[in-house]
């Protein structure tokens, strides 16, 4: 289920970065870059430590 912003501050990536967080779109891109090859819809913490196939 994709995340839906509730206010203008939620839609502004700079507001996320000011608080030391990644905006949702950037976080989704990082997860997809690391786990895009796994057939999982809802990754868990342990999935980030699985080595991709060669």
Biopython code that builds the backbone (N, CA, C, O; Angstrom):
import numpy as np
from Bio.PDB.StructureBuilder import StructureBuilder

atoms = [
    (1, "UNK", "N", (0.841, -1.170, 0.000)),
    (1, "UNK", "CA", (0.000, 0.000, 0.000)),
    (1, "UNK", "C", (0.891, 1.239, 0.000)),
    (1, "UNK", "O", (1.679, 1.420, 0.929)),
    (2, "UNK", "N", (0.790, 2.087, -1.005)),
    (2, "UNK", "CA", (1.636, 3.274, -1.079)),
    (2, "UNK", "C", (1.263, 4.294, -0.005)),
    (2, "UNK", "O", (0.119, 4.380, 0.442)),
    (3, "UNK", "N", (2.269, 5.054, 0.383)),
    (3, "UNK", "CA", (2.072, 6.082, 1.391)),
    (3, "UNK", "C", (1.406, 7.290, 0.766)),
    (3, "UNK", "O", (1.765, 7.686, -0.343)),
    (4, "UNK", "N", (0.435, 7.888, 1.461)),
    (4, "UNK", "CA", (-0.281, 9.054, 0.972)),
    (4, "UNK", "C", (-0.006, 10.242, 1.885)),
    (4, "UNK", "O", (-0.280, 10.168, 3.083)),
    (5, "UNK", "N", (0.531, 11.338, 1.346)),
    (5, "UNK", "CA", (0.803, 12.510, 2.180)),
    (5, "UNK", "C", (-0.487, 13.155, 2.669)),
    (5, "UNK", "O", (-1.478, 13.218, 1.942)),
    (6, "UNK", "N", (-0.459, 13.633, 3.913)),
    (6, "UNK", "CA", (-1.655, 14.234, 4.498)),
    (6, "UNK", "C", (-1.633, 15.756, 4.495)),
    (6, "UNK", "O", (-2.683, 16.381, 4.646)),
    (7, "UNK", "N", (-0.475, 16.360, 4.329)),
    (7, "UNK", "CA", (-0.399, 17.818, 4.334)),
    (7, "UNK", "C", (0.684, 18.278, 3.367)),
    (7, "UNK", "O", (1.429, 17.468, 2.816)),
    (8, "UNK", "N", (0.758, 19.592, 3.169)),
    (8, "UNK", "CA", (1.780, 20.149, 2.276)),
    (8, "UNK", "C", (3.174, 19.837, 2.786)),
    (8, "UNK", "O", (4.075, 19.581, 1.986)),
    (9, "UNK", "N", (3.378, 19.853, 4.104)),
    (9, "UNK", "CA", (4.690, 19.541, 4.682)),
    (9, "UNK", "C", (5.091, 18.103, 4.387)),
    (9, "UNK", "O", (6.273, 17.818, 4.196)),
    (10, "UNK", "N", (4.128, 17.199, 4.347)),
    (10, "UNK", "CA", (4.423, 15.800, 4.024)),
    (10, "UNK", "C", (4.859, 15.633, 2.573)),
    (10, "UNK", "O", (5.614, 14.715, 2.252)),
    (11, "UNK", "N", (4.390, 16.507, 1.705)),
    (11, "UNK", "CA", (4.741, 16.416, 0.281)),
    (11, "UNK", "C", (6.072, 17.083, -0.039)),
    (11, "UNK", "O", (6.620, 16.858, -1.118)),
    (12, "UNK", "N", (6.606, 17.895, 0.864)),
    (12, "UNK", "CA", (7.830, 18.645, 0.621)),
    (12, "UNK", "C", (9.055, 17.844, 1.057)),
    (12, "UNK", "O", (9.256, 17.648, 2.256)),
    (13, "UNK", "N", (9.887, 17.372, 0.107)),
    (13, "UNK", "CA", (11.069, 16.581, 0.476)),
    (13, "UNK", "C", (12.031, 17.320, 1.403)),
    (13, "UNK", "O", (12.697, 16.690, 2.225)),
    (14, "UNK", "N", (12.112, 18.638, 1.283)),
    (14, "UNK", "CA", (13.029, 19.392, 2.138)),
    (14, "UNK", "C", (12.614, 19.344, 3.606)),
    (14, "UNK", "O", (13.466, 19.382, 4.494)),
    (15, "UNK", "N", (11.328, 19.261, 3.860)),
    (15, "UNK", "CA", (10.867, 19.155, 5.251)),
    (15, "UNK", "C", (11.326, 17.834, 5.873)),
    (15, "UNK", "O", (11.665, 17.787, 7.055)),
    (16, "UNK", "N", (11.336, 16.783, 5.090)),
    (16, "UNK", "CA", (11.826, 15.488, 5.574)),
    (16, "UNK", "C", (13.316, 15.571, 5.860)),
    (16, "UNK", "O", (13.780, 15.123, 6.908)),
    (17, "UNK", "N", (14.070, 16.151, 4.919)),
    (17, "UNK", "CA", (15.532, 16.230, 5.073)),
    (17, "UNK", "C", (15.926, 17.120, 6.243)),
    (17, "UNK", "O", (16.916, 16.834, 6.916)),
    (18, "UNK", "N", (15.184, 18.188, 6.504)),
    (18, "UNK", "CA", (15.481, 19.067, 7.633)),
    (18, "UNK", "C", (15.433, 18.320, 8.953)),
    (18, "UNK", "O", (16.105, 18.700, 9.911)),
    (19, "UNK", "N", (14.653, 17.277, 9.004)),
    (19, "UNK", "CA", (14.503, 16.484, 10.227)),
    (19, "UNK", "C", (15.376, 15.229, 10.215)),
    (19, "UNK", "O", (15.241, 14.351, 11.067)),
    (20, "UNK", "N", (16.274, 15.166, 9.229)),
    (20, "UNK", "CA", (17.202, 14.040, 9.156)),
    (20, "UNK", "C", (16.600, 12.773, 8.595)),
    (20, "UNK", "O", (17.120, 11.684, 8.836)),
    (21, "UNK", "N", (15.514, 12.891, 7.851)),
    (21, "UNK", "CA", (14.830, 11.733, 7.281)),
    (21, "UNK", "C", (14.899, 11.772, 5.765)),
    (21, "UNK", "O", (15.110, 12.828, 5.168)),
    (22, "UNK", "N", (14.722, 10.625, 5.156)),
    (22, "UNK", "CA", (14.604, 10.557, 3.703)),
    (22, "UNK", "C", (13.140, 10.709, 3.316)),
    (22, "UNK", "O", (12.266, 10.141, 3.971)),
    (23, "UNK", "N", (12.864, 11.464, 2.265)),
    (23, "UNK", "CA", (11.479, 11.535, 1.782)),
    (23, "UNK", "C", (11.013, 10.145, 1.344)),
    (23, "UNK", "O", (11.830, 9.334, 0.909)),
    (24, "UNK", "N", (9.719, 9.861, 1.453)),
    (24, "UNK", "CA", (9.202, 8.531, 1.105)),
    (24, "UNK", "C", (9.599, 8.050, -0.283)),
    (24, "UNK", "O", (9.908, 6.870, -0.452)),
    (25, "UNK", "N", (9.600, 8.926, -1.277)),
    (25, "UNK", "CA", (9.952, 8.497, -2.638)),
    (25, "UNK", "C", (11.404, 8.032, -2.716)),
    (25, "UNK", "O", (11.703, 7.043, -3.386)),
    (26, "UNK", "N", (12.304, 8.737, -2.037)),
    (26, "UNK", "CA", (13.711, 8.341, -2.041)),
    (26, "UNK", "C", (13.920, 7.043, -1.275)),
    (26, "UNK", "O", (14.728, 6.204, -1.676)),
    (27, "UNK", "N", (13.202, 6.878, -0.187)),
    (27, "UNK", "CA", (13.299, 5.642, 0.587)),
    (27, "UNK", "C", (12.796, 4.460, -0.225)),
    (27, "UNK", "O", (13.410, 3.393, -0.210)),
    (28, "UNK", "N", (11.694, 4.634, -0.926)),
    (28, "UNK", "CA", (11.179, 3.574, -1.800)),
    (28, "UNK", "C", (12.193, 3.203, -2.875)),
    (28, "UNK", "O", (12.364, 2.026, -3.190)),
    (29, "UNK", "N", (12.869, 4.208, -3.439)),
    (29, "UNK", "CA", (13.876, 3.951, -4.476)),
    (29, "UNK", "C", (15.054, 3.166, -3.910)),
    (29, "UNK", "O", (15.569, 2.267, -4.574)),
    (30, "UNK", "N", (15.488, 3.491, -2.695)),
    (30, "UNK", "CA", (16.582, 2.753, -2.068)),
    (30, "UNK", "C", (16.209, 1.295, -1.803)),
    (30, "UNK", "O", (16.995, 0.384, -2.062)),
    (31, "UNK", "N", (15.015, 1.093, -1.291)),
    (31, "UNK", "CA", (14.561, -0.277, -1.021)),
    (31, "UNK", "C", (14.464, -1.059, -2.321)),
    (31, "UNK", "O", (14.882, -2.216, -2.385)),
    (32, "UNK", "N", (13.917, -0.437, -3.353)),
    (32, "UNK", "CA", (13.794, -1.141, -4.637)),
    (32, "UNK", "C", (15.170, -1.450, -5.232)),
    (32, "UNK", "O", (15.376, -2.520, -5.805)),
    (33, "UNK", "N", (16.109, -0.509, -5.093)),
    (33, "UNK", "CA", (17.456, -0.748, -5.624)),
    (33, "UNK", "C", (18.126, -1.915, -4.915)),
    (33, "UNK", "O", (18.870, -2.671, -5.540)),
    (34, "UNK", "N", (17.874, -2.072, -3.624)),
    (34, "UNK", "CA", (18.521, -3.139, -2.856)),
    (34, "UNK", "C", (17.762, -4.452, -2.946)),
    (34, "UNK", "O", (18.369, -5.522, -2.986)),
    (35, "UNK", "N", (16.432, -4.375, -2.978)),
    (35, "UNK", "CA", (15.623, -5.598, -2.891)),
    (35, "UNK", "C", (14.738, -5.844, -4.106)),
    (35, "UNK", "O", (13.879, -6.724, -4.074)),
    (36, "UNK", "N", (14.934, -5.085, -5.168)),
    (36, "UNK", "CA", (14.075, -5.227, -6.345)),
    (36, "UNK", "C", (14.092, -6.611, -6.955)),
    (36, "UNK", "O", (13.141, -6.992, -7.637)),
    (37, "UNK", "N", (15.142, -7.370, -6.730)),
    (37, "UNK", "CA", (15.243, -8.714, -7.304)),
    (37, "UNK", "C", (14.530, -9.766, -6.455)),
    (37, "UNK", "O", (14.302, -10.883, -6.921)),
    (38, "UNK", "N", (14.172, -9.417, -5.197)),
    (38, "UNK", "CA", (13.482, -10.366, -4.320)),
    (38, "UNK", "C", (11.983, -10.378, -4.608)),
    (38, "UNK", "O", (11.394, -9.326, -4.851)),
    (39, "UNK", "N", (11.369, -11.541, -4.583)),
    (39, "UNK", "CA", (9.929, -11.605, -4.819)),
    (39, "UNK", "C", (9.125, -11.360, -3.534)),
    (39, "UNK", "O", (8.310, -12.199, -3.150)),
    (40, "UNK", "N", (9.345, -10.221, -2.868)),
    (40, "UNK", "CA", (8.612, -9.893, -1.637)),
    (40, "UNK", "C", (7.882, -8.570, -1.825)),
    (40, "UNK", "O", (8.395, -7.651, -2.462)),
    (41, "UNK", "N", (6.683, -8.485, -1.268)),
    (41, "UNK", "CA", (5.916, -7.246, -1.334)),
    (41, "UNK", "C", (6.185, -6.359, -0.126)),
    (41, "UNK", "O", (6.165, -5.132, -0.226)),
    (42, "UNK", "N", (6.437, -6.992, 1.014)),
    (42, "UNK", "CA", (6.651, -6.262, 2.256)),
    (42, "UNK", "C", (7.965, -6.727, 2.875)),
    (42, "UNK", "O", (7.966, -7.658, 3.680)),
    (43, "UNK", "N", (9.095, -6.093, 2.512)),
    (43, "UNK", "CA", (10.394, -6.571, 2.994)),
    (43, "UNK", "C", (10.541, -6.427, 4.500)),
    (43, "UNK", "O", (9.969, -5.527, 5.113)),
    (44, "UNK", "N", (11.315, -7.327, 5.079)),
    (44, "UNK", "CA", (11.627, -7.256, 6.503)),
    (44, "UNK", "C", (13.079, -6.833, 6.657)),
    (44, "UNK", "O", (13.819, -6.774, 5.675)),
    (45, "UNK", "N", (13.483, -6.543, 7.866)),
    (45, "UNK", "CA", (14.846, -6.117, 8.162)),
    (45, "UNK", "C", (15.853, -7.144, 7.658)),
    (45, "UNK", "O", (16.889, -6.778, 7.104)),
    (46, "UNK", "N", (15.558, -8.412, 7.845)),
    (46, "UNK", "CA", (16.480, -9.486, 7.459)),
    (46, "UNK", "C", (16.696, -9.536, 5.943)),
    (46, "UNK", "O", (17.753, -9.979, 5.496)),
    (47, "UNK", "N", (15.728, -9.096, 5.152)),
    (47, "UNK", "CA", (15.869, -9.128, 3.696)),
    (47, "UNK", "C", (17.026, -8.270, 3.205)),
    (47, "UNK", "O", (17.572, -8.534, 2.133)),
    (48, "UNK", "N", (17.409, -7.253, 3.963)),
    (48, "UNK", "CA", (18.488, -6.373, 3.540)),
    (48, "UNK", "C", (19.860, -7.028, 3.671)),
    (48, "UNK", "O", (20.845, -6.496, 3.160)),
    (49, "UNK", "N", (19.942, -8.166, 4.344)),
    (49, "UNK", "CA", (21.214, -8.839, 4.550)),
    (49, "UNK", "C", (21.370, -10.067, 3.665)),
    (49, "UNK", "O", (22.332, -10.820, 3.816)),
    (50, "UNK", "N", (20.444, -10.274, 2.751)),
    (50, "UNK", "CA", (20.510, -11.374, 1.788)),
    (50, "UNK", "C", (21.306, -10.880, 0.582)),
    (50, "UNK", "O", (21.007, -9.826, 0.021)),
    (51, "UNK", "N", (22.306, -11.639, 0.195)),
    (51, "UNK", "CA", (23.116, -11.248, -0.957)),
    (51, "UNK", "C", (22.361, -11.518, -2.254)),
    (51, "UNK", "O", (21.758, -12.580, -2.412)),
    (52, "UNK", "N", (22.390, -10.567, -3.180)),
    (52, "UNK", "CA", (21.738, -10.809, -4.470)),
    (52, "UNK", "C", (22.476, -11.904, -5.249)),
    (52, "UNK", "O", (23.677, -12.104, -5.065)),
    (53, "UNK", "N", (21.754, -12.600, -6.109)),
    (53, "UNK", "CA", (22.408, -13.629, -6.918)),
    (53, "UNK", "C", (23.417, -13.004, -7.902)),
    (53, "UNK", "O", (23.250, -11.868, -8.346)),
    (54, "UNK", "N", (24.414, -13.738, -8.213)),
    (54, "UNK", "CA", (25.462, -13.226, -9.128)),
    (54, "UNK", "C", (25.018, -13.208, -10.552)),
    (54, "UNK", "O", (25.781, -12.807, -11.431)),
]
sb = StructureBuilder()
sb.init_structure("model")
sb.init_model(0)
sb.init_chain("A")
sb.init_seg("    ")
for serial, (resi, resn, name, xyz) in enumerate(atoms, 1):
    if name == "N":
        sb.init_residue(resn, " ", resi, " ")
    sb.init_atom(name, np.array(xyz, "f"), 0.0, 1.0, " ", f" {name:<3s}", serial, name[0])
structure = sb.get_structure()
